[in-house]
Amino acid sequence: MTSEVIVAPRTPGIARRARSGQVQMSGVALHIPAGLSFEEWAQAGRQLSNIVDSSAWWLGDWLVFGKTNYADCYQLAIQRAGLRYQTLRNYAWVARRFPVGRRRAMLTFQHHAEIASLPVEEQDRLLDQAEREMWTTKQLRMAIRQGRGEPAPDLEVVPANSRIDVPRHRVTVWRRAADSEGLELDDWVLTQLDRAASEVLSG
């Protein structure tokens, strides 16, 4: 028997119980039936991971459509939906850089985000290689560094006095933003810097 993840409606005051063999999601919990086998539990995890990754594409496409078709009032819809505009902007930026026909289903949204600032030909070359060699996002990032002739992180020589003083409250906000996108803090920071640099350099 294969477990199936069921998305329950976010209806206040209604508790949804998982039926036999079904893992159900509600607005505040994941309901897992007793006696679920390891294989079914692992399958549910893969499905949940796919949902999280796909949602970044969905939200990015949603914002692009809204900005194109409802320029005067789309931000009102964002507020009513309780969504974070900065997060949506990041998703939309990647979505614009990768039309549907160029997105790779075998790779994650974050794979695409890592190379979104690169020229199209370079993007496709790296995506091809990442698919072929089943790279993680960190392996992809390493390939980008090598392509730029940058030393590997463990060989970088950083002056002892090189530092950026960041107020603790900012780091806390950055960490929350990274968590909301399912990223490690360093991955999130690098993605934001790449995006910002690309936007500035493209005018």
PyMOL commands that set and color helices and strands:
alter all, ss='L'
color gray80, all
select helices_A, chain A and resi 38-69+74-81+85-97+100-102+109-115+120-133+137-147+153-155+168-180+185-201
alter helices_A, ss='H'
color red, helices_A
select strands_A, chain A and resi 4-7+22-25+30-31
alter strands_A, ss='S'
color yellow, strands_A
deselect
rebuild
show_as cartoon
